[in-house]
Amino acid sequence: MTNNMLLSALVLTKNSENTIKNCIESLKFADEILILDDFSTDKTEEVIKEYQFLDSYSLPYKKGTFPQLKFFQQKLNGDFSAQRNFILRKAKGKWFLFIDSDEVVDKNLRKEIIKVMQAENNPYEAFYLKRQDFFLGKKLKFGETANNKFIRFAKIKSPWVGKVHEIWNVQKPGVKIGELKNPIIHNQNLTITDFLNRINFYSNLRAEWLYEQKVKEATLKTFFNPVGKFLNNYFLKLGILDGFEGFCLSFLMSLHSLLVRIKLQILWLQHENRQI
């Protein structure tokens, strides 16, 4: 049977009720949308299933007029690569586009992606996508996030690696990787409390991963690395030009760095105590 699917859009979710609708709407140019949810406790599943079954009067779509949407659930268990690899195995397209639940593909990026897929002599098998971040409602132009880019669009079913801060492992001999001009729009719509909760969650995962890799750091680094991160993001990368929002983000990202190192030190102390 011939597979006529050109693009599979793949999304991971966890308590994304405030952002997932915009994300799904921005992906309606795909042939299929696959969503893997980490058993959300809010209304994420309810919103997704409206699009899956198209049985809501609030949606202007009829069956057959919206991409096929498939919904799966699987516990994260601290491993983002395992989640991405699970959903990638389910995809049937010739091209694969990974988008987070708080990101959207705007019309300019959509046109660029379609142009790439339709090109007969396209030499690239994967593409870096830039990301335009918003924080506390402000578009950020400087600091840590100014030059973010990730491999998110490819036609290679290579696995993702790394439990946290995962990477799509498509960089192999002979594989040409391009870069698209237009960015993904990343508007997390988070309060400071939400952001602090997220920092706590990700710093746990990062510390546990470093501990599993037998990484140890000197106590002095616990202090100096976060301070250096703040100075680099706020002054050298000009986060100061993003105003109050730039200061907040620079500070919070240095706090993340500090928490990772404190938690890593605690894990090693617990390890040493168990050896006594």
Helices and strands as residue ranges (DSSP letters): E 7-13, H 20-26, E 32-37, H 44-53, E 68-73, H 80-90, E 95-98, E 103-104, H 107-118, E 126-135, E 138-139, E 149-154, E 160-161, E 167-168, E 177-179, E 184-187, H 192-212, H 219-231, I 232-236, G 239-242, H 243-275
